[in-house]
């Protein structure tokens, strides 16, 4: 046993999470308990989605890492060699931005330094500030193998990244190509789709005439085609007009030349199904160098990417294109200034088609453009409008790599949970596009490619190898770009285990057992890990992929800083404790459905922890302490046989839930058992009747609760584990319950009957205003022989917990009485002399009428489509909840009236 942190000989009177959390987190890690030595045990492996090194813990991290920790702690308790790989991602764009921002505050900039000097500054920043999120994960209780913490820029990881790049290149699966990318003019780099946020922006829709060349006219006599656009500036690089091949208006001019009015550029009318005859004029201007759809249309029209016109530089300012036809007055303009200038030029030339509006009197007003709300892409970090930009980048042949991953899911080699995500996975993977993996940054894995003066490229793991490929005397310059962060993180399941070295760790822990991930990175990370793992390891990276939902605010809205509804998990830990937050996340996570933030539930789980704390104090004060046995102790008393059976049933329910990754079912099983069965009933049933057998059973049951609850609430359970007695080991490495017992049918039936009868009696007392402590006679009117025998067996317990002064077999005296029906038998309590029958009947009747009236009013609202379809969803949901509550109240009041006789 390791030296445990100092703790009180018995639990303090008040449960204080802050007093124990930091102490146990430090102890577990310092003593290597997150990765105990178990070389002969069955391995269990999970890797965390590496958070950005610049990151801070947000509520999504809290959910994701809680679920992983619950699973890892569960498997560790089951005796497995559990490895939870932890690390951070170098986050190329985010980290470079942070460092450059800090430099700017000192009136400094990146370009004042060489590349190597700037990278040194980034490493300095990481050493000082890059560990924030790992400290926050420790606060959450994450039992990761911190001794092997990884970083995607570590030397061994860089070696793996470079090897993958070179191998893919040599296999023809990675290449350089000219294509459109999402270009961020603020960051001056290509970015991934994940880093693009689409926002609704109020903009304009302009209509223009493009004249047909050489006097050609359409069948309807017009000598122009009308086109419409939200981005007039791109007209300077137009290369075609597309019409649908079946559009009768344009069939006669397909293949004819068009003149772009400003540039005078001639280009063709092309037939392409991208043009929708039902939208606008049915004709679409095609700028293949500045629009993703146009790029594909251009390729189908025979325009090679190398021939496509690129009218912007990296700052999104107008530059001259290859044919030299952009007028000088536009060169150097910012894209938005160019937009205004192009509109004015087209208007001056007479090619702007005005937008006409009419007032109520029919008076017309002409406008340059039609107002329109436009879905506009923004860079999530720079906040700048993203520009589709034609540039040379490095690409991975994702379509080829995707095939084995698709087959792995189809064959069941990878199980996606919930299964409903399979359709989304297949749809994306079967239509996957080339993956752009180069970024125009300094921080990151530099692309291992060298260029000769004649443009030849030499890809190798080292400069020496590249020089050998080029030949002696050939001058080489290394590619300036770095690799997309997702390229390196795609290697996470095997590069973190030492690959490309064939280590024992790799052989033992690859494939991983499960990956827990948010659905939002299914394609950007999960799918790419599947592709790279299958390609380089010839085996799936993990056998199961669990996709959880989002944590939303209390009204169900997505959290965002702009909405001001972001919840800080560290603040919740400060207020409620890490255990309560973890239990909330687990209990609410239901197979990928989104979670609504509910602080009332959080408070409830903090109260659950307090209840368990107080139960432990009660046990200690009655001589109940740590158990000495894994199997259930021998028991003769019905209450002890019953609770042992309840433990066995709870263990089974939890194991079934964990096997199917139903975190909510597992959490709720131990919650119901610990709160209701043990704290509320077992402790009450044994109070005042605690003999040696009961002490042994109670101590054993409390131990089993601590073990079963530990994956969800590690801090309080570890503290109580040691407070209850001397232990040979910490709870974190204890053994999962093996009761070696099953449910005792007779004892379970007796205790369940007792609980139901007492609950019914207490509820009836409350409804009728009878004091809870009032001792009442009870008449069993139609009890059969078996029920009479049960009453005799349970008489002492009924007297103690039910406040029954005597149970009489037979009919009750005539007069007002309340009746309870339990398992077919009717139990009667005479009310004469206990309460004012008439006054109570009047009170209940009045309350029932009010409840029924309110329930009817709410039902009317809910049956009105004007309310259910137009009101806010949260208002409709509240109305449903209120209706259910009033209806239930009415049922209880009706039952109470009937009990009066």
ChimeraX attribute file (.defattr): number of C-alpha atoms within 10 A of each C-alpha:
attribute: neighborCount
match mode: 1-to-1
recipient: residues
	/A:1	8
	/A:2	13
	/A:3	9
	/A:4	16
	/A:5	14
	/A:6	8
	/A:7	14
	/A:8	11
	/A:9	12
	/A:10	16
	/A:11	19
	/A:12	13
	/A:13	10
	/A:14	9
	/A:15	18
	/A:16	15
	/A:17	21
	/A:18	15
	/A:19	9
	/A:20	17
	/A:21	22
	/A:22	15
	/A:23	16
	/A:24	19
	/A:25	18
	/A:26	14
	/A:27	15
	/A:28	19
	/A:29	17
	/A:30	13
	/A:31	14
	/A:32	15
	/A:33	18
	/A:34	23
	/A:35	20
	/A:36	17
	/A:37	11
	/A:38	12
	/A:39	10
	/A:40	8
	/A:41	12
	/A:42	14
	/A:43	19
	/A:44	22
	/A:45	22
	/A:46	25
	/A:47	22
	/A:48	20
	/A:49	24
	/A:50	18
	/A:51	18
	/A:52	19
	/A:53	23
	/A:54	23
	/A:55	17
	/A:56	19
	/A:57	18
	/A:58	15
	/A:59	21
	/A:60	18
	/A:61	20
	/A:62	22
	/A:63	25
	/A:64	21
	/A:65	24
	/A:66	27
	/A:67	25
	/A:68	23
	/A:69	23
	/A:70	26
	/A:71	23
	/A:72	25
	/A:73	24
	/A:74	25
	/A:75	22
	/A:76	25
	/A:77	22
	/A:78	18
	/A:79	19
	/A:80	20
	/A:81	23
	/A:82	28
	/A:83	22
	/A:84	25
	/A:85	23
	/A:86	24
	/A:87	23
	/A:88	23
	/A:89	22
	/A:90	26
	/A:91	23
	/A:92	23
	/A:93	22
	/A:94	17
	/A:95	22
	/A:96	23
	/A:97	17
	/A:98	14
	/A:99	21
	/A:100	19
	/A:101	15
	/A:102	14
	/A:103	14
	/A:104	12
	/A:105	9
	/A:106	9
	/A:107	8
	/A:108	13
	/A:109	15
	/A:110	18
	/A:111	9
	/A:112	9
	/A:113	12
	/A:114	11
	/A:115	14
	/A:116	11
	/A:117	11
	/A:118	20
	/A:119	18
	/A:120	13
	/A:121	17
	/A:122	20
	/A:123	14
	/A:124	13
	/A:125	16
	/A:126	17
	/A:127	10
	/A:128	10
	/A:129	12
	/A:130	20
	/A:131	15
	/A:132	15
	/A:133	20
	/A:134	21
	/A:135	12
	/A:136	17
	/A:137	19
	/A:138	17
	/A:139	17
	/A:140	28
	/A:141	26
	/A:142	26
	/A:143	28
	/A:144	28
	/A:145	20
	/A:146	19
	/A:147	13
	/A:148	13
	/A:149	14
	/A:150	21
	/A:151	21
	/A:152	26
	/A:153	18
	/A:154	11
	/A:155	10
	/A:156	18
	/A:157	25
	/A:158	18
	/A:159	16
	/A:160	21
	/A:161	27
	/A:162	20
	/A:163	16
	/A:164	21
	/A:165	25
	/A:166	20
	/A:167	16
	/A:168	16
	/A:169	19
	/A:170	13
	/A:171	10
	/A:172	11
	/A:173	17
	/A:174	22
	/A:175	17
	/A:176	15
	/A:177	15
	/A:178	17
	/A:179	22
	/A:180	23
	/A:181	24
	/A:182	25
	/A:183	27
	/A:184	27
	/A:185	21
	/A:186	16
	/A:187	20
	/A:188	16
	/A:189	18
	/A:190	27
	/A:191	23
	/A:192	19
	/A:193	12
	/A:194	12
	/A:195	17
	/A:196	21
	/A:197	16
	/A:198	15
	/A:199	13
	/A:200	11
	/A:201	12
	/A:202	11
	/A:203	16
	/A:204	17
	/A:205	17
	/A:206	22
	/A:207	23
	/A:208	22
	/A:209	18
	/A:210	20
	/A:211	20
	/A:212	23
	/A:213	17
	/A:214	11
	/A:215	8
	/A:216	17
	/A:217	17
	/A:218	15
	/A:219	13
	/A:220	8
	/A:221	8
	/A:222	11
	/A:223	17
	/A:224	19
	/A:225	21
	/A:226	19
	/A:227	19
	/A:228	20
	/A:229	16
	/A:230	17
	/A:231	18
	/A:232	22
	/A:233	22
	/A:234	24
	/A:235	21
	/A:236	26
	/A:237	26
	/A:238	24
	/A:239	25
	/A:240	27
	/A:241	29
	/A:242	27
	/A:243	27
	/A:244	21
	/A:245	17
	/A:246	12
	/A:247	17
	/A:248	11
	/A:249	16
	/A:250	21
	/A:251	17
	/A:252	13
	/A:253	19
	/A:254	16
	/A:255	14
	/A:256	17
	/A:257	20
	/A:258	25
	/A:259	18
	/A:260	22
	/A:261	19
	/A:262	16
	/A:263	16
	/A:264	13
	/A:265	19
	/A:266	16
	/A:267	18
	/A:268	19
	/A:269	25
	/A:270	27
	/A:271	23
	/A:272	19
	/A:273	14
	/A:274	17
	/A:275	22
	/A:276	17
	/A:277	18
	/A:278	9
	/A:279	9
	/A:280	13
	/A:281	16
	/A:282	20
	/A:283	27
	/A:284	26
	/A:285	22
	/A:286	24
	/A:287	24
	/A:288	31
	/A:289	29
	/A:290	24
	/A:291	19
	/A:292	18
	/A:293	12
	/A:294	22
	/A:295	23
	/A:296	17
	/A:297	24
	/A:298	24
	/A:299	13
	/A:300	13
	/A:301	16
	/A:302	10
	/A:303	16
	/A:304	13
	/A:305	20
	/A:306	14
	/A:307	13
	/A:308	23
	/A:309	20
	/A:310	23
	/A:311	25
	/A:312	25
	/A:313	16
	/A:314	17
	/A:315	16
	/A:316	22
	/A:317	18
	/A:318	23
	/A:319	18
	/A:320	20
	/A:321	16
	/A:322	13
	/A:323	11
	/A:324	11
	/A:325	14
	/A:326	21
	/A:327	12
	/A:328	10
	/A:329	9
	/A:330	20
	/A:331	16
	/A:332	17
	/A:333	16
	/A:334	17
	/A:335	21
	/A:336	14
	/A:337	14
	/A:338	22
	/A:339	18
	/A:340	13
	/A:341	17
	/A:342	20
	/A:343	22
	/A:344	14
	/A:345	14
	/A:346	19
	/A:347	15
	/A:348	10
	/A:349	11
	/A:350	12
	/A:351	19
	/A:352	21
	/A:353	19
	/A:354	16
	/A:355	16
	/A:356	13
	/A:357	12
	/A:358	10
	/A:359	8
	/A:360	6
	/A:361	6
	/A:362	8
	/A:363	9
	/A:364	12
	/A:365	11
	/A:366	12
	/A:367	13
	/A:368	17
	/A:369	21
	/A:370	16
	/A:371	14
	/A:372	14
	/A:373	12
	/A:374	15
	/A:375	13
	/A:376	15
	/A:377	21
	/A:378	20
	/A:379	24
	/A:380	16
	/A:381	15
	/A:382	17
	/A:383	15
	/A:384	16
	/A:385	21
	/A:386	24
	/A:387	23
	/A:388	21
	/A:389	26
	/A:390	26
	/A:391	18
	/A:392	16
	/A:393	20
	/A:394	22
	/A:395	20
	/A:396	22
	/A:397	18
	/A:398	20
	/A:399	16
	/A:400	13
	/A:401	20
	/A:402	24
	/A:403	14
	/A:404	18
	/A:405	27
	/A:406	19
	/A:407	13
	/A:408	19
	/A:409	20
	/A:410	13
	/A:411	10
	/A:412	11
	/A:413	15
	/A:414	21
	/A:415	18
	/A:416	19
	/A:417	19
	/A:418	17
	/A:419	13
	/A:420	11
	/A:421	15
	/A:422	15
	/A:423	10
	/A:424	11
	/A:425	17
	/A:426	17
	/A:427	10
	/A:428	14
	/A:429	19
	/A:430	12
	/A:431	10
	/A:432	16
	/A:433	13
	/A:434	16
	/A:435	18
	/A:436	27
	/A:437	24
	/A:438	25
	/A:439	27
	/A:440	20
	/A:441	21
	/A:442	21
	/A:443	26
	/A:444	24
	/A:445	25
	/A:446	21
	/A:447	24
	/A:448	23
	/A:449	21
	/A:450	22
	/A:451	18
	/A:452	15
	/A:453	10
	/A:454	6
	/A:455	9
	/A:456	10
	/A:457	19
	/A:458	21
	/A:459	24
	/A:460	23
	/A:461	18
	/A:462	13
	/A:463	17
	/A:464	10
	/A:465	13
	/A:466	20
	/A:467	19
	/A:468	14
	/A:469	14
	/A:470	19
	/A:471	10
	/A:472	8
	/A:473	8
	/A:474	12
	/A:475	12
	/A:476	19
	/A:477	13
	/A:478	17
	/A:479	14
	/A:480	16
	/A:481	22
	/A:482	19
	/A:483	25
	/A:484	26
	/A:485	22
	/A:486	19
	/A:487	23
	/A:488	27
	/A:489	26
	/A:490	22
	/A:491	25
	/A:492	30
	/A:493	29
	/A:494	26
	/A:495	23
	/A:496	25
	/A:497	23
	/A:498	17
	/A:499	22
	/A:500	19
	/A:501	12
	/A:502	10
	/A:503	11
	/A:504	10
	/A:505	14
	/A:506	19
	/A:507	13
	/A:508	16
	/A:509	21
	/A:510	21
	/A:511	21
	/A:512	22
	/A:513	18
	/A:514	21
	/A:515	22
	/A:516	21
	/A:517	24
	/A:518	19
	/A:519	15
	/A:520	14
	/A:521	14
	/A:522	18
	/A:523	17
	/A:524	16
	/A:525	21
	/A:526	24
	/A:527	19
	/A:528	24
	/A:529	26
	/A:530	26
	/A:531	27
	/A:532	26
	/A:533	25
	/A:534	20
	/A:535	17
	/A:536	16
	/A:537	14
	/A:538	11
	/A:539	19
	/A:540	26
	/A:541	27
	/A:542	24
	/A:543	18
	/A:544	20
	/A:545	21
	/A:546	20
	/A:547	24
	/A:548	24
	/A:549	19
	/A:550	22
	/A:551	25
	/A:552	21
	/A:553	17
	/A:554	15
	/A:555	14
	/A:556	15
	/A:557	13
	/A:558	15
	/A:559	18
	/A:560	12
	/A:561	8
	/A:562	7
	/A:563	9
	/A:564	8
	/A:565	14
	/A:566	16
	/A:567	18
	/A:568	13
	/A:569	20
	/A:570	21
	/A:571	10
	/A:572	17
	/A:573	18
	/A:574	11
	/A:575	16
	/A:576	22
	/A:577	27
	/A:578	28
	/A:579	27
	/A:580	26
	/A:581	27
	/A:582	26
	/A:583	29
	/A:584	26
	/A:585	27
	/A:586	24
	/A:587	21
	/A:588	22
	/A:589	25
	/A:590	18
	/A:591	19
	/A:592	20
	/A:593	14
	/A:594	16
	/A:595	21
	/A:596	18
	/A:597	20
	/A:598	14
	/A:599	14
	/A:600	9
	/A:601	16
	/A:602	22
	/A:603	18
	/A:604	14
	/A:605	22
	/A:606	22
	/A:607	15
	/A:608	17
	/A:609	24
	/A:610	18
	/A:611	17
	/A:612	22
	/A:613	21
	/A:614	18
	/A:615	19
	/A:616	23
	/A:617	20
	/A:618	16
	/A:619	17
	/A:620	20
	/A:621	11
	/A:622	14
	/A:623	15
	/A:624	23
	/A:625	24
	/A:626	23
	/A:627	23
	/A:628	12
	/A:629	12
	/A:630	15
	/A:631	13
	/A:632	23
	/A:633	22
	/A:634	14
	/A:635	15
	/A:636	10
	/A:637	11
	/A:638	18
	/A:639	23
	/A:640	27
	/A:641	24
	/A:642	24
	/A:643	24
	/A:644	28
	/A:645	21
	/A:646	21
	/A:647	29
	/A:648	19
	/A:649	17
	/A:650	22
	/A:651	22
	/A:652	16
	/A:653	17
	/A:654	20
	/A:655	16
	/A:656	14
	/A:657	17
	/A:658	19
	/A:659	11
	/A:660	13
	/A:661	20
	/A:662	20
	/A:663	25
	/A:664	20
	/A:665	22
	/A:666	26
	/A:667	25
	/A:668	17
	/A:669	21
	/A:670	22
	/A:671	20
	/A:672	13
	/A:673	18
	/A:674	27
	/A:675	16
	/A:676	12
	/A:677	19
	/A:678	22
	/A:679	20
	/A:680	14
	/A:681	18
	/A:682	18
	/A:683	17
	/A:684	15
	/A:685	20
	/A:686	18
	/A:687	13
	/A:688	10
	/A:689	11
	/A:690	16
	/A:691	11
	/A:692	11
	/A:693	14
	/A:694	20
	/A:695	22
	/A:696	23
	/A:697	22
	/A:698	26
	/A:699	23
	/A:700	25
	/A:701	25
	/A:702	26
	/A:703	24
	/A:704	25
	/A:705	22
	/A:706	23
	/A:707	25
	/A:708	28
	/A:709	22
	/A:710	24
	/A:711	29
	/A:712	31
	/A:713	22
	/A:714	27
	/A:715	26
	/A:716	25
	/A:717	25
	/A:718	19
	/A:719	24
	/A:720	23
	/A:721	24
	/A:722	24
	/A:723	21
	/A:724	23
	/A:725	15
	/A:726	12
	/A:727	16
	/A:728	10
	/A:729	14
	/A:730	17
	/A:731	22
	/A:732	23
	/A:733	18
	/A:734	16
	/A:735	17
	/A:736	19
	/A:737	21
	/A:738	15
	/A:739	20
	/A:740	11
	/A:741	17
	/A:742	15
	/A:743	16
	/A:744	16
	/A:745	11
	/A:746	13
	/A:747	20
	/A:748	20
	/A:749	14
	/A:750	18
	/A:751	23
	/A:752	13
	/A:753	18
	/A:754	21
	/A:755	18
	/A:756	14
	/A:757	19
	/A:758	17
	/A:759	13
	/A:760	17
	/A:761	23
	/A:762	17
	/A:763	16
	/A:764	20
	/A:765	17
	/A:766	13
	/A:767	17
	/A:768	23
	/A:769	12
	/A:770	15
	/A:771	11
	/A:772	14
	/A:773	12
	/A:774	12
	/A:775	14
	/A:776	18
	/A:777	15
	/A:778	21
	/A:779	21
	/A:780	23
	/A:781	15
	/A:782	15
	/A:783	19
	/A:784	13
	/A:785	9
	/A:786	9
	/A:787	17
	/A:788	16
	/A:789	12
	/A:790	18
	/A:791	21
	/A:792	12
	/A:793	13
	/A:794	17
	/A:795	17
	/A:796	13
	/A:797	19
	/A:798	21
	/A:799	15
	/A:800	16
	/A:801	17
	/A:802	23
	/A:803	18
	/A:804	21
	/A:805	15
	/A:806	15
	/A:807	20
	/A:808	16
	/A:809	16
	/A:810	14
	/A:811	13
	/A:812	17
	/A:813	12
	/A:814	8
	/A:815	11
	/A:816	16
	/A:817	19
	/A:818	21
	/A:819	23
	/A:820	20
	/A:821	13
	/A:822	13
	/A:823	11
	/A:824	11
	/A:825	14
	/A:826	15
	/A:827	24
	/A:828	24
	/A:829	22
	/A:830	20
	/A:831	20
	/A:832	13
	/A:833	8
	/A:834	14
	/A:835	12
	/A:836	11
	/A:837	17
	/A:838	10
	/A:839	10
	/A:840	17
	/A:841	17
	/A:842	12
	/A:843	14
	/A:844	21
	/A:845	16
	/A:846	12
	/A:847	16
	/A:848	22
	/A:849	14
	/A:850	14
	/A:851	21
	/A:852	18
	/A:853	15
	/A:854	17
	/A:855	22
	/A:856	15
	/A:857	12
	/A:858	19
	/A:859	17
	/A:860	11
	/A:861	16
	/A:862	18
	/A:863	10
	/A:864	10
	/A:865	10
	/A:866	10
	/A:867	15
	/A:868	16
	/A:869	11
	/A:870	9
	/A:871	12
	/A:872	11
	/A:873	14
	/A:874	12
	/A:875	13
	/A:876	17
	/A:877	15
	/A:878	11
	/A:879	18
	/A:880	16
	/A:881	13
	/A:882	16
	/A:883	22
	/A:884	15
	/A:885	14
	/A:886	20
	/A:887	21
	/A:888	15
	/A:889	17
	/A:890	22
	/A:891	15
	/A:892	17
	/A:893	22
	/A:894	16
	/A:895	17
	/A:896	24
	/A:897	20
	/A:898	13
	/A:899	19
	/A:900	19
	/A:901	14
